[in-house]
Amino acid sequence: MEISEQSKIQILLTLLGRRYDGVERIRDRVYSITIWTLGVFLAATSLIVEGSIQLGLPEKIFLALVVVFALVVILFYIKDLERGFRNQFQVATRIEKLLGFYEQGTFDLEEGLYPSEWTQTGTKLGRGRFFRNTYLLLYLGATVLIAAIWLSGWSF
């Protein structure tokens, strides 16, 4: 079965659109999970700091362990989403290369449509820091909550 060049281009464009949609869905999911998690951490922190909850040592240990457990579960889930995100981007980059988006002369005589460094998107060499920043925000939120748990009753 022979596929015409025009059909191949149409297939690649369709696949590229699906990859872009997949990347956006993953990014939105990670963003939502992060915002909700930080919101819960902040609400719990404010309850503790407000002073309406008195915690003994067993409660402090239990709550700190719950926070750590919740953080680990969320991080595992986001790490799995990150793998899917990177895979989607690697496939998208390959399709973009096949379509000539990075080659001089395909769309512009002087340079490629996309900068050559974008070929690193989805790899460890890529410059995007979305996931790194997400992890840092979650660590910060958990640290603040755990600090509030341990310091509850001292100066609050």
C-alpha positions as a printed Julia matrix, in Angstrom:
156×3 Matrix{Float64}:
  0.0    0.0    0.0
  1.46   3.3   -1.1
  0.7    6.49   0.84
  0.99   9.78  -1.01
  3.21  12.55   0.33
  0.16  14.76   0.89
 -1.52  11.98   2.93
  1.65  11.51   4.98
  1.77  15.22   5.74
 -1.89  15.22   6.76
 -1.32  12.21   9.03
  1.7   13.89  10.63
 -0.22  17.13  11.18
 -3.09  15.23  12.8
 -0.71  13.32  15.04
  1.11  16.53  15.96
 -2.16  18.18  16.99
 -2.96  15.17  19.19
  0.46  15.37  20.84
  0.01  19.09  21.55
 -3.42  18.37  23.05
 -1.93  15.62  25.2
  0.8   17.93  26.47
 -1.75  20.61  27.38
 -4.0   18.11  29.2
 -1.07  16.84  31.24
  0.08  20.37  32.04
 -3.44  21.34  33.14
 -3.75  18.22  35.3
 -0.42  18.89  37.03
 -1.36  22.54  37.53
 -4.73  21.6   39.08
 -3.25  18.98  41.37
 -0.56  21.4   42.52
 -3.0   24.24  43.19
 -5.38  21.99  45.11
 -2.58  20.44  47.14
 -1.1   23.81  48.01
 -4.57  25.06  48.91
 -5.13  22.16  51.31
 -1.66  22.64  52.81
 -2.31  26.37  53.25
 -5.75  25.81  54.8
 -4.34  23.26  57.24
 -1.46  25.59  58.07
 -3.83  28.46  58.75
 -5.95  26.31  61.07
 -2.88  25.35  63.06
 -1.37  28.84  63.14
 -4.73  30.33  64.12
 -4.31  28.43  67.36
 -7.73  26.8   67.48
 -6.11  23.36  67.37
 -3.88  22.18  70.21
 -1.56  19.36  69.22
  0.29  17.0   71.5
  3.44  15.15  70.48
  1.59  12.04  69.18
 -0.72  14.23  67.06
  2.23  16.22  65.71
  4.05  13.04  64.7
  0.92  11.56  63.12
  0.04  14.72  61.18
  3.61  15.21  59.97
  3.65  11.61  58.72
  0.29  12.13  56.99
  1.67  15.23  55.23
  4.81  13.36  54.14
  2.76  10.39  52.94
  0.37  12.66  51.0
  3.3   14.53  49.46
  5.01  11.3   48.38
  1.82   9.96  46.78
  1.25  13.24  44.93
  4.88  13.39  43.79
  4.72   9.82  42.45
  1.58  10.71  40.51
  3.09  13.9   39.11
  6.31  12.05  38.22
  4.22   9.61  36.2
  2.51  12.53  34.45
  5.94  14.04  33.79
  7.04  10.86  32.0
  3.96  11.04  29.8
  4.54  14.75  29.22
  8.14  14.17  28.13
  7.14  11.28  25.87
  4.44  13.38  24.21
  6.93  16.17  23.6
  9.58  13.82  22.22
  7.09  12.42  19.71
  5.92  15.95  18.84
  9.52  17.04  18.27
 10.13  14.06  16.01
  7.02  14.91  13.97
  8.11  18.56  13.8
 11.49  17.41  12.46
  9.81  15.22   9.84
  7.71  18.19   8.76
 10.86  20.31   8.43
 10.04  22.85  11.15
 13.7   23.06  12.2
 15.27  23.12   8.73
 16.37  26.23   6.96
 14.48  26.68   3.73
 11.33  24.71   4.52
  9.32  27.76   5.6
 11.94  30.5    5.72
 15.02  30.79   3.54
 17.18  32.2    6.34
 16.33  29.95   9.29
 14.08  27.15  10.5
 10.55  27.88  11.63
 11.43  26.7   15.16
 14.73  27.39  16.96
 17.06  24.39  16.94
 17.21  24.27  20.76
 13.54  23.25  20.77
 14.65  19.83  19.54
 15.7   19.23  23.16
 12.13  19.68  24.41
 10.96  16.69  26.39
 14.49  15.62  27.3
 16.64  16.35  30.31
 18.53  18.86  28.17
 15.36  20.88  27.55
 15.19  24.3   29.16
 11.61  24.06  30.48
 11.35  24.06  34.26
  7.62  23.46  34.72
  8.01  20.22  36.65
 11.03  21.32  38.66
  9.16  24.41  39.8
  6.07  22.33  40.56
  8.09  20.0   42.78
  9.69  22.95  44.56
  6.3   24.52  45.26
  4.97  21.26  46.68
  8.07  20.8   48.86
  7.72  24.35  50.11
  4.01  23.92  50.9
  4.66  20.66  52.77
  7.6   22.18  54.66
  5.52  25.14  55.81
  2.72  22.84  56.97
  5.1   20.52  58.82
  6.8   23.51  60.44
  3.39  24.81  61.57
  2.55  21.37  62.97
  5.81  21.12  64.93
  5.76  24.72  66.13
  2.08  24.68  67.12
  1.64  25.67  70.72
  4.96  27.51  70.91
  4.3   31.0   69.71
  0.99  30.72  67.89
